[in-house]
Amino acid sequence: MIFPSAAVERARRELAEQLDAAAIPPESAFARLLALEPHDRTALFEMSRLRQQAGDLQGAEDFCRRGLASHPCDYRFYVQLSGLLAEGGRDLALAGGLMELGLLKLLGDPDSREDAERLRRKGRFQSCAGFEDPVALEALVSEIAARREHEPLAVTDELRPLRLIADLQECFGNELERTLVDEFLRHGRACAPLLIGVLRGFADDYLSEGGQLMAEAAMALLGEIGDPGSLAPLVEFAVLEDKALSDIASWALLRIAELKPADTVGAFAAFDRGCSGAQRACIADALAAMPEAPGKREVLLALLENFQAVREAERADTFLVIATGLLSVLGKAAPSLIRDALEKNGRVLPIETRGSALDLLKAYASDPSLFAILPDEPVPNVYDICCADRLAAYAEDEDGAGADQDETEEEHEGAALHAGPSGMPGRNDPCWCGSGRKYKRCHLAADKNGSLGNLPTA
């Protein structure tokens, strides 16, 4: 999970209160937190520090390496691991390379420099002289970088993915050079977990300037790398209200599905049966749009299981999105399955769901072509996304909003609640209702035969 769940947030607060009251040993508190959230960056760092204090350098290193893999944008794991390696008198070349990367992150973020100095004064980073002076840090970085000429190949190979993340961070995720994109793709297997770590940094809100642009670039790279292990994090971003993030996440989902359809279906088959309605709708949309692969039918039907776990307010719309996906994928075989699902979930679905679902089936019977999935044109590629000046696009959007922003939002809300179709949008145009979904995936069928209401953005 990328965005912390309510249970994790609650556990963090409770454990912090217990630590403040000295009601629980620190190591026990952080171990409990890691059992709930294995990627928690504070717990990983503190466990490494506590193991170091206990003289267990290997245990400290293990926790630090876990933290580095989960949070490659957090300077602390670089500095901590560098110190551990130097303290043990081993891998000094690797220790130097890690320190260089950690200091580069500090140079790019004054808030992190202040945090690092605070930790140093508390005795956390004992091997470091200080972090307050950027000029001194730059000189130290230059000195370490000069030693790369003699760096062992094994160290270069180990640090390469982390250095690529540093390059991504240095340019704030914007206007990546094609050569940098190619390097990420060339080393995709090693880079994919770190790019997911960039997404964690955005979700935890600790990335410095350019955090959103870094997250967007990371998602595009994950899509082109094509690792099905990235699908679950991408689904979390695809259902966000932020259109820039959700659009790129959706692109990445479909790109992975295009590259590895069978593996994608397998990954979706393992989805959490307790996931939200928006996430189920997102998976249904992706399955409907992706290339044919064995198991699509079974996974779509599984999205209708444990429907009581979906928030009541989302159930009707989520059911309709999944039903639309079934019609797109299964065609004539879908209506009977949809009726069966209506009966099976009758007790948990809002009463209006049946009428809306029957309208959907009538629309399909009248014109099945409405449910055919047609490719969108033109489809951007990873270079179009990563190498573009997205920061300028954001600036243009903000300038264009101007004083009319509130009026525009009010009009948008009114359209979503009250407006009917004014003319006929194109199949791939935004729906007239204001849902944010494409017309073909929202009101097109309803406009042909009856009314379905708004489907959830996914």
TORTIMAR-847017 format. One record per residue (C-alpha): residue in one letter; x, y, z. Coordinates in Angstrom, 2 decimals, always signed. Example, Ala and Ser with C-alpha at 12.3 -4.5 7.8 and 13.67 -1.06 7.14 Angstrom:
REM residues 2
+---+---------+---------+---------+
| r |       u |       v |       w |
+---+---------+---------+---------+
| a |  +12.30 |   -4.50 |   +7.80 |
| s |  +13.67 |   -1.06 |   +7.14 |
+---+---------+---------+---------+
//
This chain:
REM residues 458
+---+---------+---------+---------+
| r |       u |       v |       w |
+---+---------+---------+---------+
| m |   +0.00 |   +0.00 |   +0.00 |
| i |   +1.38 |   +3.41 |   -1.03 |
| f |   -0.98 |   +5.80 |   +0.73 |
| p |   -1.11 |   +5.05 |   +4.47 |
| s |   -4.40 |   +3.46 |   +5.51 |
| a |   -6.51 |   +4.79 |   +8.35 |
| a |   -5.38 |   +1.83 |  +10.46 |
| v |   -1.70 |   +2.69 |   +9.89 |
| e |   -2.26 |   +6.37 |  +10.69 |
| r |   -4.12 |   +5.42 |  +13.86 |
| a |   -1.37 |   +2.99 |  +14.90 |
| r |   +1.29 |   +5.66 |  +14.32 |
| r |   -0.53 |   +8.09 |  +16.59 |
| e |   -1.13 |   +5.51 |  +19.32 |
| l |   +2.47 |   +4.28 |  +19.31 |
| a |   +3.79 |   +7.85 |  +19.36 |
| e |   +1.67 |   +8.56 |  +22.44 |
| q |   +2.93 |   +5.38 |  +24.12 |
| l |   +6.54 |   +6.29 |  +23.32 |
| d |   +6.09 |   +9.80 |  +24.71 |
| a |   +4.67 |   +8.30 |  +27.89 |
| a |   +7.49 |   +5.71 |  +28.07 |
| a |   +4.79 |   +3.03 |  +28.14 |
| i |   +6.50 |   +0.84 |  +25.55 |
| p |  +10.17 |   +0.19 |  +24.64 |
| p |  +11.12 |   +1.97 |  +21.39 |
| e |  +12.21 |   -1.21 |  +19.61 |
| s |   +8.90 |   -2.91 |  +20.45 |
| a |   +6.94 |   +0.10 |  +19.20 |
| f |   +8.78 |   +0.29 |  +15.88 |
| a |   +8.64 |   -3.48 |  +15.39 |
| r |   +4.86 |   -3.36 |  +15.84 |
| l |   +4.61 |   -0.55 |  +13.33 |
| l |   +6.68 |   -2.49 |  +10.76 |
| a |   +4.45 |   -5.52 |  +11.25 |
| l |   +1.52 |   -3.31 |  +10.19 |
| e |   +3.38 |   -1.32 |   +7.51 |
| p |   +6.66 |   -2.95 |   +6.37 |
| h |   +7.74 |   +0.19 |   +4.48 |
| d |   +7.29 |   +2.73 |   +7.29 |
| r |  +10.33 |   +4.95 |   +6.88 |
| t |  +10.53 |   +6.27 |  +10.44 |
| a |  +10.35 |   +2.78 |  +11.90 |
| l |  +12.98 |   +1.44 |   +9.48 |
| f |  +15.39 |   +4.26 |  +10.29 |
| e |  +14.88 |   +4.02 |  +14.05 |
| m |  +15.24 |   +0.22 |  +14.04 |
| s |  +18.53 |   +0.60 |  +12.18 |
| r |  +19.72 |   +3.15 |  +14.70 |
| l |  +18.64 |   +1.01 |  +17.69 |
| r |  +20.37 |   -2.08 |  +16.30 |
| q |  +23.51 |   +0.01 |  +15.79 |
| q |  +23.38 |   +1.17 |  +19.41 |
| a |  +23.06 |   -2.46 |  +20.50 |
| g |  +26.22 |   -3.36 |  +18.57 |
| d |  +24.33 |   -5.37 |  +15.93 |
| l |  +25.84 |   -3.76 |  +12.82 |
| q |  +24.49 |   -6.41 |  +10.45 |
| g |  +20.95 |   -5.99 |  +11.79 |
| a |  +21.33 |   -2.22 |  +11.53 |
| e |  +22.50 |   -2.56 |   +7.93 |
| d |  +19.61 |   -4.85 |   +7.04 |
| f |  +17.02 |   -2.36 |   +8.29 |
| c |  +18.83 |   +0.48 |   +6.55 |
| r |  +18.93 |   -1.35 |   +3.22 |
| r |  +15.20 |   -2.03 |   +3.54 |
| g |  +14.66 |   +1.66 |   +4.11 |
| l |  +16.84 |   +2.61 |   +1.15 |
| a |  +14.89 |   +0.30 |   -1.16 |
| s |  +11.53 |   +1.58 |   +0.09 |
| h |  +12.45 |   +5.29 |   +0.30 |
| p |  +15.28 |   +6.12 |   -2.13 |
| c |  +14.59 |   +9.86 |   -1.82 |
| d |  +15.19 |   +9.98 |   +1.94 |
| y |  +18.73 |  +11.19 |   +2.67 |
| r |  +18.83 |   +9.50 |   +6.09 |
| f |  +19.25 |   +5.95 |   +4.78 |
| y |  +22.20 |   +6.97 |   +2.60 |
| v |  +24.01 |   +8.73 |   +5.42 |
| q |  +23.16 |   +6.02 |   +7.94 |
| l |  +24.25 |   +3.12 |   +5.72 |
| s |  +27.42 |   +4.94 |   +4.75 |
| g |  +28.28 |   +5.36 |   +8.42 |
| l |  +27.52 |   +1.72 |   +9.19 |
| l |  +29.80 |   +0.49 |   +6.42 |
| a |  +32.58 |   +2.85 |   +7.49 |
| e |  +32.15 |   +1.84 |  +11.13 |
| g |  +32.58 |   -1.79 |  +10.17 |
| g |  +35.69 |   -0.92 |   +8.15 |
| r |  +34.32 |   -2.55 |   +5.00 |
| d |  +33.02 |   -1.51 |   +1.58 |
| l |  +34.56 |   +1.94 |   +1.93 |
| a |  +34.02 |   +2.69 |   -1.77 |
| l |  +30.32 |   +1.88 |   -1.39 |
| a |  +30.20 |   +3.97 |   +1.80 |
| g |  +31.66 |   +6.93 |   -0.09 |
| g |  +29.20 |   +6.58 |   -2.96 |
| l |  +26.25 |   +6.42 |   -0.57 |
| m |  +27.47 |   +9.47 |   +1.33 |
| e |  +27.76 |  +11.38 |   -1.94 |
| l |  +24.15 |  +10.56 |   -2.82 |
| g |  +22.93 |  +11.47 |   +0.65 |
| l |  +24.71 |  +14.81 |   +0.60 |
| l |  +23.36 |  +15.60 |   -2.87 |
| k |  +19.84 |  +15.19 |   -1.48 |
| l |  +20.70 |  +17.51 |   +1.39 |
| l |  +22.09 |  +20.14 |   -0.97 |
| g |  +18.81 |  +20.19 |   -2.85 |
| d |  +16.65 |  +20.59 |   +0.25 |
| p |  +17.32 |  +23.16 |   +3.03 |
| d |  +14.67 |  +21.57 |   +5.25 |
| s |  +16.48 |  +18.23 |   +5.08 |
| r |  +19.78 |  +19.94 |   +5.94 |
| e |  +18.19 |  +21.39 |   +9.04 |
| d |  +16.77 |  +17.98 |   +9.95 |
| a |  +20.13 |  +16.28 |   +9.37 |
| e |  +21.92 |  +18.77 |  +11.62 |
| r |  +19.33 |  +18.24 |  +14.34 |
| l |  +19.85 |  +14.47 |  +14.14 |
| r |  +23.64 |  +14.88 |  +14.15 |
| r |  +23.51 |  +16.95 |  +17.32 |
| k |  +21.44 |  +14.19 |  +18.90 |
| g |  +24.23 |  +11.74 |  +18.08 |
| r |  +22.55 |  +10.01 |  +15.14 |
| f |  +25.23 |  +10.66 |  +12.49 |
| q |  +28.36 |  +10.56 |  +14.59 |
| s |  +30.82 |  +10.21 |  +11.71 |
| c |  +29.74 |  +13.50 |  +10.07 |
| a |  +31.20 |  +16.90 |  +10.85 |
| g |  +28.09 |  +18.95 |  +10.13 |
| f |  +25.37 |  +19.66 |   +7.59 |
| e |  +24.70 |  +23.39 |   +7.95 |
| d |  +27.19 |  +24.77 |   +5.41 |
| p |  +26.15 |  +24.11 |   +1.76 |
| v |  +29.57 |  +25.26 |   +0.50 |
| a |  +31.35 |  +22.73 |   +2.68 |
| l |  +28.90 |  +20.02 |   +1.60 |
| e |  +29.51 |  +20.83 |   -2.08 |
| a |  +33.25 |  +20.57 |   -1.55 |
| l |  +32.84 |  +17.19 |   +0.15 |
| v |  +30.59 |  +15.94 |   -2.66 |
| s |  +33.20 |  +17.01 |   -5.24 |
| e |  +35.93 |  +15.27 |   -3.29 |
| i |  +33.94 |  +12.02 |   -3.12 |
| a |  +32.95 |  +12.22 |   -6.79 |
| a |  +36.63 |  +12.55 |   -7.77 |
| r |  +37.25 |   +9.09 |   -6.33 |
| r |  +34.81 |   +7.46 |   -8.75 |
| e |  +37.65 |   +6.92 |  -11.18 |
| h |  +38.87 |   +4.14 |   -8.89 |
| e |  +35.42 |   +2.86 |   -7.91 |
| p |  +35.11 |   -0.97 |   -8.22 |
| l |  +32.73 |   -2.12 |  -10.95 |
| a |  +30.60 |   -4.02 |   -8.41 |
| v |  +30.03 |   -0.79 |   -6.46 |
| t |  +29.16 |   +1.10 |   -9.65 |
| d |  +26.62 |   -1.58 |  -10.55 |
| e |  +25.06 |   -1.48 |   -7.08 |
| l |  +24.81 |   +2.30 |   -7.01 |
| r |  +23.63 |   +2.80 |  -10.60 |
| p |  +19.86 |   +2.54 |   -9.89 |
| l |  +20.21 |   +4.86 |   -6.88 |
| r |  +22.17 |   +7.35 |   -8.99 |
| l |  +19.41 |   +7.28 |  -11.59 |
| i |  +16.90 |   +8.13 |   -8.87 |
| a |  +19.22 |  +10.98 |   -7.83 |
| d |  +19.23 |  +12.26 |  -11.43 |
| l |  +15.42 |  +12.12 |  -11.46 |
| q |  +15.35 |  +14.04 |   -8.19 |
| e |  +17.91 |  +16.61 |   -9.33 |
| c |  +15.78 |  +17.62 |  -12.32 |
| f |  +12.64 |  +17.61 |  -10.14 |
| g |  +11.11 |  +14.94 |  -12.39 |
| n |  +10.64 |  +17.43 |  -15.23 |
| e |  +11.99 |  +17.37 |  -18.81 |
| l |  +14.05 |  +14.21 |  -18.44 |
| e |  +16.70 |  +13.68 |  -21.08 |
| r |  +15.94 |  +10.78 |  -23.41 |
| t |  +19.24 |   +9.21 |  -22.40 |
| l |  +18.10 |   +9.19 |  -18.75 |
| v |  +14.80 |   +7.57 |  -19.71 |
| d |  +16.72 |   +4.95 |  -21.69 |
| e |  +18.97 |   +4.23 |  -18.70 |
| f |  +15.95 |   +3.66 |  -16.47 |
| l |  +14.47 |   +1.29 |  -19.03 |
| r |  +17.78 |   -0.52 |  -19.53 |
| h |  +17.99 |   -1.22 |  -15.80 |
| g |  +14.25 |   -1.53 |  -15.28 |
| r |  +14.28 |   -4.60 |  -13.07 |
| a |  +16.51 |   -2.91 |  -10.49 |
| c |  +14.83 |   +0.50 |  -10.86 |
| a |  +11.17 |   -0.54 |  -10.53 |
| p |  +11.17 |   -0.96 |   -6.71 |
| l |  +12.95 |   +2.37 |   -6.32 |
| l |  +10.44 |   +4.14 |   -8.57 |
| i |   +7.66 |   +2.75 |   -6.39 |
| g |   +9.65 |   +4.21 |   -3.50 |
| v |   +9.42 |   +7.62 |   -5.20 |
| l |   +5.63 |   +7.19 |   -5.14 |
| r |   +5.83 |   +6.45 |   -1.41 |
| g |   +7.78 |   +9.66 |   -0.96 |
| f |   +4.99 |  +11.59 |   -2.66 |
| a |   +2.31 |   +9.82 |   -0.62 |
| d |   +4.20 |  +10.48 |   +2.63 |
| d |   +4.64 |  +14.13 |   +1.57 |
| y |   +8.36 |  +14.36 |   +2.23 |
| l |   +9.66 |  +14.91 |   -1.30 |
| s |  +11.23 |  +18.29 |   -1.84 |
| e |  +10.43 |  +20.65 |   -4.73 |
| g |   +9.04 |  +18.88 |   -7.78 |
| g |   +7.52 |  +15.99 |   -5.83 |
| q |   +4.44 |  +15.66 |   -8.02 |
| l |   +6.44 |  +15.86 |  -11.24 |
| m |   +8.77 |  +13.17 |   -9.87 |
| a |   +5.77 |  +10.96 |   -9.12 |
| e |   +4.38 |  +11.48 |  -12.62 |
| a |   +7.70 |  +10.59 |  -14.24 |
| a |   +8.10 |   +7.57 |  -11.95 |
| m |   +4.68 |   +6.23 |  -12.97 |
| a |   +5.40 |   +6.69 |  -16.68 |
| l |   +8.73 |   +4.85 |  -16.29 |
| l |   +7.03 |   +2.04 |  -14.36 |
| g |   +4.52 |   +1.69 |  -17.17 |
| e |   +7.23 |   +1.36 |  -19.81 |
| i |   +9.33 |   -0.99 |  -17.65 |
| g |   +6.25 |   -3.21 |  -17.60 |
| d |   +6.63 |   -4.81 |  -14.17 |
| p |   +3.21 |   -6.20 |  -13.07 |
| g |   +4.35 |   -5.67 |   -9.47 |
| s |   +3.77 |   -1.97 |  -10.11 |
| l |   +0.07 |   -2.40 |  -10.86 |
| a |   -1.22 |   -2.13 |   -7.28 |
| p |   +0.56 |   +1.18 |   -6.57 |
| l |   -0.57 |   +2.55 |   -9.92 |
| v |   -4.20 |   +1.71 |   -9.16 |
| e |   -3.92 |   +3.81 |   -5.97 |
| f |   -2.81 |   +6.79 |   -8.07 |
| a |   -5.29 |   +6.16 |  -10.89 |
| v |   -8.24 |   +6.83 |   -8.57 |
| l |   -6.93 |  +10.16 |   -7.23 |
| e |   -8.87 |  +13.32 |   -7.97 |
| d |   -5.72 |  +14.99 |   -9.34 |
| k |   -6.19 |  +14.56 |  -13.09 |
| a |   -2.51 |  +14.85 |  -14.02 |
| l |   -1.58 |  +12.03 |  -11.65 |
| s |   -4.58 |   +9.82 |  -12.42 |
| d |   -4.17 |  +10.18 |  -16.21 |
| i |   -0.51 |   +9.11 |  -16.14 |
| a |   -1.27 |   +6.28 |  -13.72 |
| s |   -4.02 |   +5.04 |  -16.05 |
| w |   -1.66 |   +5.27 |  -19.02 |
| a |   +0.94 |   +3.24 |  -17.09 |
| l |   -1.62 |   +0.59 |  -16.11 |
| l |   -2.63 |   +0.04 |  -19.73 |
| r |   +0.97 |   +0.12 |  -20.92 |
| i |   +1.90 |   -2.70 |  -18.54 |
| a |   -1.21 |   -4.60 |  -19.63 |
| e |   -0.20 |   -4.13 |  -23.26 |
| l |   +3.34 |   -5.37 |  -22.64 |
| k |   +2.44 |   -8.28 |  -20.36 |
| p |   -1.28 |   -9.11 |  -20.60 |
| a |   -1.15 |  -12.55 |  -18.98 |
| d |   +0.93 |  -11.33 |  -16.04 |
| t |   -1.38 |   -8.33 |  -15.66 |
| v |   -4.46 |  -10.52 |  -15.39 |
| g |   -2.62 |  -12.66 |  -12.85 |
| a |   -1.74 |   -9.60 |  -10.78 |
| f |   -5.30 |   -8.28 |  -10.91 |
| a |   -6.57 |  -11.70 |   -9.85 |
| a |   -4.77 |  -11.20 |   -6.54 |
| f |   -6.44 |   -7.84 |   -5.82 |
| d |   -7.43 |   -7.09 |   -2.24 |
| r |  -11.06 |   -8.14 |   -1.77 |
| g |  -11.40 |   -5.26 |   +0.65 |
| c |  -10.36 |   -2.57 |   -1.84 |
| s |  -12.50 |   +0.47 |   -2.53 |
| g |  -15.19 |   +0.81 |   -5.14 |
| a |  -13.09 |   +3.30 |   -7.09 |
| q |  -10.19 |   +0.84 |   -7.21 |
| r |  -12.47 |   -1.98 |   -8.38 |
| a |  -13.86 |   +0.29 |  -11.08 |
| c |  -10.32 |   +1.20 |  -12.13 |
| i |   -9.34 |   -2.47 |  -12.44 |
| a |  -12.51 |   -3.20 |  -14.41 |
| d |  -11.76 |   -0.36 |  -16.83 |
| a |   -8.18 |   -1.58 |  -17.30 |
| l |   -9.29 |   -5.17 |  -17.90 |
| a |  -11.86 |   -4.06 |  -20.46 |
| a |   -9.35 |   -1.92 |  -22.37 |
| m |   -6.33 |   -4.27 |  -22.27 |
| p |   -5.48 |   -6.96 |  -24.84 |
| e |   -7.20 |  -10.32 |  -24.60 |
| a |   -5.70 |  -12.74 |  -22.08 |
| p |   -6.91 |  -15.88 |  -20.30 |
| g |   -8.65 |  -15.18 |  -17.02 |
| k |  -10.14 |  -11.74 |  -17.74 |
| r |  -13.69 |  -13.04 |  -17.26 |
| e |  -12.88 |  -14.63 |  -13.92 |
| v |  -11.16 |  -11.52 |  -12.58 |
| l |  -14.02 |   -9.24 |  -13.65 |
| l |  -16.51 |  -11.49 |  -11.90 |
| a |  -14.30 |  -11.61 |   -8.81 |
| l |  -14.55 |   -7.82 |   -8.60 |
| l |  -18.20 |   -8.36 |   -7.66 |
| e |  -17.26 |  -10.55 |   -4.68 |
| n |  -17.27 |   -9.29 |   -1.08 |
| f |  -19.22 |   -6.27 |   -2.30 |
| q |  -20.21 |   -5.41 |   +1.26 |
| a |  -16.60 |   -4.20 |   +1.71 |
| v |  -17.31 |   -1.36 |   -0.76 |
| r |  -18.58 |   +1.85 |   +0.81 |
| e |  -22.35 |   +2.01 |   +0.47 |
| a |  -22.22 |   +5.30 |   -1.42 |
| e |  -19.96 |   +3.71 |   -4.08 |
| r |  -21.73 |   +0.39 |   -4.55 |
| a |  -24.26 |   +1.24 |   -7.25 |
| d |  -21.83 |   +3.09 |   -9.51 |
| t |  -19.07 |   +0.52 |   -8.97 |
| f |  -21.44 |   -2.30 |   -9.92 |
| l |  -22.36 |   -0.50 |  -13.15 |
| v |  -18.72 |   +0.08 |  -14.12 |
| i |  -17.89 |   -3.60 |  -13.61 |
| a |  -21.04 |   -4.62 |  -15.49 |
| t |  -20.02 |   -2.37 |  -18.39 |
| g |  -16.61 |   -4.06 |  -18.39 |
| l |  -18.26 |   -7.48 |  -18.52 |
| l |  -20.35 |   -6.43 |  -21.52 |
| s |  -17.26 |   -5.11 |  -23.27 |
| v |  -15.21 |   -8.25 |  -22.63 |
| l |  -17.81 |  -11.05 |  -22.77 |
| g |  -20.44 |   -9.67 |  -25.11 |
| k |  -23.56 |  -11.87 |  -25.30 |
| a |  -22.38 |  -14.02 |  -22.40 |
| a |  -22.41 |  -11.06 |  -20.01 |
| p |  -26.12 |  -10.23 |  -19.45 |
| s |  -26.94 |  -13.47 |  -17.65 |
| l |  -23.85 |  -13.10 |  -15.45 |
| i |  -24.82 |   -9.52 |  -14.60 |
| r |  -28.34 |  -10.63 |  -13.64 |
| d |  -26.87 |  -13.37 |  -11.45 |
| a |  -24.59 |  -10.84 |   -9.77 |
| l |  -27.58 |   -8.55 |   -9.14 |
| e |  -29.35 |  -11.38 |   -7.33 |
| k |  -26.25 |  -12.40 |   -5.38 |
| n |  -25.54 |   -8.84 |   -4.21 |
| g |  -29.18 |   -7.82 |   -3.87 |
| r |  -28.98 |   -7.29 |   -0.12 |
| v |  -26.00 |   -4.94 |   -0.23 |
| l |  -26.74 |   -2.96 |   -3.41 |
| p |  -28.83 |   +0.24 |   -3.23 |
| i |  -32.35 |   -0.28 |   -4.49 |
| e |  -31.84 |   +1.89 |   -7.58 |
| t |  -29.01 |   -0.35 |   -8.84 |
| r |  -31.35 |   -2.90 |  -10.37 |
| g |  -33.15 |   -0.38 |  -12.55 |
| s |  -29.88 |   +1.19 |  -13.70 |
| a |  -28.39 |   -2.21 |  -14.49 |
| l |  -31.46 |   -3.23 |  -16.50 |
| d |  -31.22 |   +0.04 |  -18.45 |
| l |  -27.59 |   -0.86 |  -19.16 |
| l |  -28.63 |   -4.27 |  -20.47 |
| k |  -31.33 |   -2.70 |  -22.64 |
| a |  -28.75 |   -0.33 |  -24.12 |
| y |  -26.50 |   -3.30 |  -24.90 |
| a |  -29.35 |   -5.25 |  -26.51 |
| s |  -30.23 |   -2.21 |  -28.63 |
| d |  -26.67 |   -1.55 |  -29.86 |
| p |  -23.78 |   -3.81 |  -28.68 |
| s |  -21.29 |   -1.66 |  -30.61 |
| l |  -21.66 |   +1.02 |  -27.93 |
| f |  -19.67 |   -1.24 |  -25.60 |
| a |  -16.83 |   -2.01 |  -27.97 |
| i |  -13.44 |   -0.79 |  -26.73 |
| l |  -11.78 |   +1.30 |  -29.41 |
| p |   -8.15 |   +2.46 |  -29.10 |
| d |   -7.66 |   +6.09 |  -28.21 |
| e |   -5.62 |   +8.15 |  -30.67 |
| p |   -3.06 |   +9.52 |  -30.39 |
| v |   -1.53 |   +7.56 |  -27.51 |
| p |   +1.53 |   +9.22 |  -25.93 |
| n |   +4.70 |   +7.23 |  -25.31 |
| v |   +7.01 |   +7.34 |  -22.32 |
| y |   +9.20 |  +10.01 |  -23.94 |
| d |   +6.18 |  +12.23 |  -24.63 |
| i |   +5.42 |  +12.16 |  -20.89 |
| c |   +8.86 |  +12.20 |  -19.28 |
| c |  +10.68 |  +14.52 |  -21.66 |
| a |   +7.95 |  +17.16 |  -21.82 |
| d |   +8.01 |  +20.42 |  -19.90 |
| r |   +5.14 |  +19.51 |  -17.60 |
| l |   +6.02 |  +22.31 |  -15.18 |
| a |   +5.21 |  +24.86 |  -17.88 |
| a |   +1.90 |  +23.11 |  -18.51 |
| y |   +1.01 |  +23.44 |  -14.84 |
| a |   +1.90 |  +27.13 |  -14.93 |
| e |   -0.34 |  +27.66 |  -17.96 |
| d |   -3.22 |  +25.90 |  -16.23 |
| e |   -2.83 |  +28.10 |  -13.14 |
| d |   -2.62 |  +31.29 |  -15.21 |
| g |   -5.67 |  +30.29 |  -17.20 |
| a |   -7.77 |  +29.70 |  -14.10 |
| g |   -7.58 |  +33.34 |  -12.99 |
| a |  -10.44 |  +35.00 |  -11.19 |
| d |  -13.02 |  +32.80 |  -12.91 |
| q |  -11.92 |  +29.66 |  -11.04 |
| d |  -14.75 |  +29.69 |   -8.50 |
| e |  -17.31 |  +30.35 |  -11.22 |
| t |  -15.91 |  +27.50 |  -13.32 |
| e |  -16.04 |  +25.09 |  -10.38 |
| e |  -19.63 |  +26.11 |   -9.67 |
| e |  -20.59 |  +25.53 |  -13.29 |
| h |  -18.85 |  +22.16 |  -13.23 |
| e |  -20.76 |  +21.09 |  -10.14 |
| g |  -24.01 |  +22.21 |  -11.70 |
| a |  -23.28 |  +20.24 |  -14.84 |
| a |  -22.50 |  +17.11 |  -12.87 |
| l |  -25.76 |  +17.34 |  -10.96 |
| h |  -28.28 |  +18.81 |  -13.38 |
| a |  -27.18 |  +19.12 |  -16.99 |
| g |  -28.35 |  +16.92 |  -19.80 |
| p |  -26.52 |  +16.25 |  -23.06 |
| s |  -26.06 |  +19.35 |  -25.15 |
| g |  -25.16 |  +17.98 |  -28.56 |
| m |  -23.33 |  +14.66 |  -28.74 |
| p |  -19.69 |  +14.57 |  -27.56 |
| g |  -17.27 |  +12.34 |  -29.39 |
| r |  -16.75 |   +8.86 |  -27.93 |
| n |  -13.38 |   +9.86 |  -26.44 |
| d |  -14.41 |  +13.37 |  -25.33 |
| p |  -15.17 |  +14.15 |  -21.67 |
| c |  -18.74 |  +13.26 |  -20.78 |
| w |  -21.23 |  +16.13 |  -20.66 |
| c |  -22.18 |  +15.22 |  -17.07 |
| g |  -18.91 |  +16.42 |  -15.56 |
| s |  -17.88 |  +13.05 |  -14.12 |
| g |  -14.41 |  +13.33 |  -15.66 |
| r |  -14.84 |  +10.03 |  -17.52 |
| k |  -14.83 |   +9.68 |  -21.29 |
| y |  -18.26 |   +9.86 |  -22.88 |
| k |  -18.05 |   +6.27 |  -24.15 |
| r |  -17.42 |   +5.02 |  -20.60 |
| c |  -20.11 |   +7.14 |  -18.97 |
| h |  -23.35 |   +8.40 |  -20.57 |
| l |  -23.05 |   +7.29 |  -24.19 |
| a |  -25.08 |   +4.11 |  -23.67 |
| a |  -27.55 |   +5.88 |  -21.41 |
| d |  -28.16 |   +8.63 |  -23.94 |
| k |  -29.04 |   +5.95 |  -26.47 |
| n |  -31.44 |   +4.16 |  -24.16 |
| g |  -32.50 |   +5.44 |  -20.75 |
| s |  -30.55 |   +7.06 |  -17.94 |
| l |  -27.82 |   +5.45 |  -15.81 |
| g |  -26.60 |   +8.37 |  -13.68 |
| n |  -22.96 |   +9.28 |  -13.21 |
| l |  -20.36 |   +6.55 |  -12.94 |
| p |  -17.46 |   +7.02 |  -10.53 |
| t |  -14.21 |   +8.47 |  -11.77 |
| a |  -11.62 |   +5.67 |  -11.84 |
+---+---------+---------+---------+
//
